[in-house]
């Protein structure tokens, strides 16, 4: 019944300030009624007919999430960007910016992924910064951009998360050795000897330290 009323309202008064609410609440009604096709179509109506505002941000985020769940990452990415720019909910904004990076990663778009990950790092207060920086650092390492990778891994080596710190310490040691930065390499190989989670690398670290000393 509510869906019919909302449809009548935005059909008769498409330019009314409340038309966006009618479309958005119609989408929610479809969702609660279990009509996911109607839910997605109504969310698209919000995004297509209204270009800005908090409800556009909310609709874009939910529609992007639906596309993401369906592995339609090319459709989800621009919607996450719209959600990030229009939502008034900081948690949605953080998630949208990070999810956009995940979409590009799933699509295999390396440069777009790097740019999107950088956006996460500049998103103040984002809870996804550490994991994004770690992925970004590994992208740099794989692209033979060792100096950029090392700068990020040095920062991550101070992380309170044990897994993140262990990975960063190991990468710092290996990249520093590759770059011929002997003091850095020695420091991080020494850190490997006392960092939990790197037990399997301690033999290599000891050999590297002994070789350096010799």
N, C-alpha and C positions, 0 to 999 in steps of 0.2 A: 504493500500500500504506500509506503514511504517512497519507494522507487518511482511509482507512477506520479506522485505529487511533485517530486523533484524534477522529473522529466517535463511535466507540464510547465513548471516554473521557468526552467532555463530555456524552454522552447518559446514561451510567450515573452519573456523578458531577458533576451540574451545579453543586453548591455547593462542590466541592473548590477549594482555593486555586489549583490548577494548571489549572482549567477554562478560564481566560482564555488561558493559554498554548496549550492545545489548539486553541482557536478561532483564535488569531492564527497559529500555525504551520500550521494547515490552510489558512488564506488564502494564506500564502506558497507552500505546496505547489501550490495551484491556479494561482498566478501562474507558477510555474516550469514547470508542465505546460501552460501556454498557455490555461487555462480562465479567461478574465477575468470571465465571469459568476459562476463559483464564487468567484473572488477577491473580487469586490465583495460577494457575499452573505455570505461568511465574515467580511469586515471589518465589515459591518453587524451580524453576530452579536456581535462583540466590543463594538461601541459600544452596542447595544441591551441587552445582558445585563450589562455591567459599566460602571459610571458614572464610575469614576475610576482613575487609575494611569497609569504610563508607557506600557504597551501600549495602553491606550485612546487616549492621545495619538497614538501611532504609527499605530494603525488609523484614527483620525479624520483624520489628516493625509493618509494614502494614499487614503482614500475620498474626501476633499474634492478631492484632486488629480484623481482619476478623473472626478468630476462636473464639475470645472472644464474638463478636456480635452473633455468632451462639451458644453460651454457651458451646463451646467445650474447656473447661478450661484446661484439661489435655494436649491438643495440644498447647494451647496458652502460658502456663507457661514457657517452655524451650525456646520458641521463644522470649518472653519478656526478658529472661536472655541474650540470644544472642544479641538482640537489644541493651540492656544496655551496654554490653561489647564492641560493635563494632561501635555504632553510634558516629558521631562527633557533634551531636546536643544535647546540655545539656538539653533542654526541653524534647526531646524524651527520654533521659536517665532517667530523674526524673520520667516521666510518666511510662516508662517500668518497673522500679524497683518497683514502687507502684502497678502497675497493676498485676505484678507477685504475690504480696502478696494477692491481691483480688482474683486471680485465686485459690490459695490454700485455702483461706477462703470459696469460693464457693464450693470447693471440700470437705470441712469438714476436711481438714488435719491440725490439730491444731498445731503440733510441727513445720511443714513446714511454717505455717502462722506466727508463732512467730519469726522464724529465718528470714523470708522475711521482716517482719515489722522492725526488728532490722537493716536490711540492709538499709531500708528507713531512719532510724534515723542517720545512718553514711554517708548518701549521702549528701555531703555538698551542701547547697543551695536549697535543695528540698522544694517545697511549700507544700508537703504532710506530713511533719514531725509531726505537731501538731495532725492531725487526726490519724496518724499511732500510735503515742505514746498513744493517748487516747484508741484506740482499744487494743493495747498491754497491757496497764494497766488493762483493764477490763478482758483480758484473764488471767492475773496473779491472779486477784481477784477471778475469777471463779475456778481457779486451786488451791485455798487455799495457794497461794504464796503472803501472805498479805504484807510482808516487801518489796518485789519487786514492788508490786502494789502501795504501799504507796509512795515509792520514786518517781515514775513517776507522781502520782497524785499531790504531793507537787509541782513538777515542773510545771505541767499544771495549778495549782491554780493561777499562775502568768500570765496566758495567757491574751492577750488583747481581745480575742474573748469571748463574754459574755456567750455563751452557754457552751463552753469548760471550762471556769473558774467556772461557777456554778456547773457543773457536778463534777469537780475536788474537789471543796470545800466540797460538800456533801460527796463524797467518802472518802476524808481525815478524816472528822469527824467520819464517821461510822467505817472505818477501824481502826482508832486510838483508838476508844472506844473498839473495839473487841480485839485489841492487848494489852489493858491496859495501853496505853500511855496517861496518864491523862492530861498532859500539852498540848500535841498536840490536843487531843480531845476537850478540853475546848476552845483553840484558834479557831478551825475551826467551832465549834458550835456557837461561837460568830460571826464568819464571816457569817454564814448562816443568822443571823438576819439582815444583812445589804447588802447581795448579791442579786441583781436583778435576778429573775427567780427561786428563792428558797422559795417564799412566802408560799407554801403549807407545807414546812418543818419547818417553824419557831416555830410552836407549839411544835414539838418534840424537837427542839433545846432548847427552853426555859425550858421544863421539864427536859432535860438532865443536863442543867446548874444548875437548882434549886436542882436536886438530888445530883449533885456533891458538891454544896455549903453546903447542909445539911449533 
